[in-house]
Amino acid sequence: MSRRVNMNRERNKEYTKRKIIESAIELFSIQDYQKTSLEEISKKAGVTKTTFFAYFKTKEELLYDFDLEQLKVFEQRMELCVKDSQELLSKLREAIVDMAKNLHKTRIITQNLIHLGTISPVYKKLLSEIFNILPRIMYKTIQHGQEIGVITKNISPMIIGENLVKIYIGVIVQWSFLDEANKDLAEVMDDTIKNYISGIEG
């Protein structure tokens, strides 16, 4: 009985945490991050400010948690690429594009995150950690692609992963601030990653 109660309690905690994150991301997607208060996030999530602090100390911590969630999803996608090698390069590209869509739902939230990375030492450090982790997550997938002959062996897996991260960041920045054609992020990311991948095919 106590085990069932504990399971229900954990599910409720996870639901509340997810609701807070989703509410915050929705607000960050339509308005200025700095002007979005904890009270506003809590109200939208249907919780008290005290409950918010039970899960997150700051908005930056909430964002980092959200980023880590997407990182875990991306890692799972990379593992599937290795297990099912058919269309490995296409699946790698799709995983990168989907991560961009999930993390950068609108230009506003993307601009908010980029700006936050320049003014918040804490979030800048967290972003740096994530961008350093990404090439390592892709390493086995890229290495496997080299082993089965779909990716060139002339470039190390880590370098390819680092290049993909640099391209990812470049596309995000250009799309959020410089793209006057109002193109869809997924389309721009897909085209750019596709061009790079065509140059590393085995």
Secondary structure, DSSP 8 states (H G I E B T S, - for coil): -HHHHHHHHHHHHHHHHHHHHHHHHHHHTTS-TTT--HHHHHHHHT--HHHHHHH-SSHHHHHHHHHHHHHHHHHHHHHHHHHS-TTHHHHHHHHHHHHHHHH-SSHHHHHHHHHHHHH-HHHHHHHHHHHHHHHHHHHHHHHHHHHTTSB-SSS-HHHHHHHHHHHHHHHHHIIIII-TT---HHHHHHHHHHHHHHTTB-
